[in-house]
């Protein structure tokens, strides 16, 4: 989504940044995992296809995507490349043409060592706060595989209620209606959140070891017309069908 192309959401445990071409190689490596593809109902794409997908998402008006970074690593000095701080992604899909106030949320913590540490919870709260304050959303929905109990429990802790179950698609649907009390609760839970411009951050010099620089030299050229955004899962793993 063009709206968040220059937006950083800074929390305590995670930092949300726009999905750019620089993030694609590591994202592509994540999605080679059969487990993640199953949990996110995703197809395996080639690296070139991932670049094309990322480029298209940055232009879509109905998808708001952030890459989730480990805040502690991201704030380290000297500053490491963002690729080394990536732990997952979080998305809002605004695809209900009859209800523009409904956002379907999907979150993924792809790095196994970073799961069950509250990163998915905070990432979800940050994007919910962004959706409420910037996108005018008053309802959230999450579709999760029936076997994905950790993700279901996480959304239940975020006040989501199960409203449907599909045996055909083997998924449950949870919803949250954001009345005034829920809005205040979301804003209270994210009162520590800071919103910053992304390009200002990217203008800072990047420090990386020669081996790190070499590992990122295989990235394909970025199309000139694309500046970046897309995403997906969670231990926590939820994805729209």
Secondary structure, 3 states (H helix, E strand, C coil): CHHHCCEEEECCCEEEEECCHHHHHHHHHHCCCHHHHHHHCCCCCCHHHHHHHHHHHCCCCCEEEEEEEEHHHHCCCCCCCHHHHEEEEEEEECCCCCCCCEEEEEEEECCHHHCCCCHHHHHHHHHHHHHHHHCCCCEEEEEEECCCHHHHHHHHHCCCEEEEEECCCCEEEEEEECCHHHHHHHHHHCCCCEEEEHHHHHCCCCCCCHHHHHHCCCCCCCCCCCCCCCCCCCCCECCCC
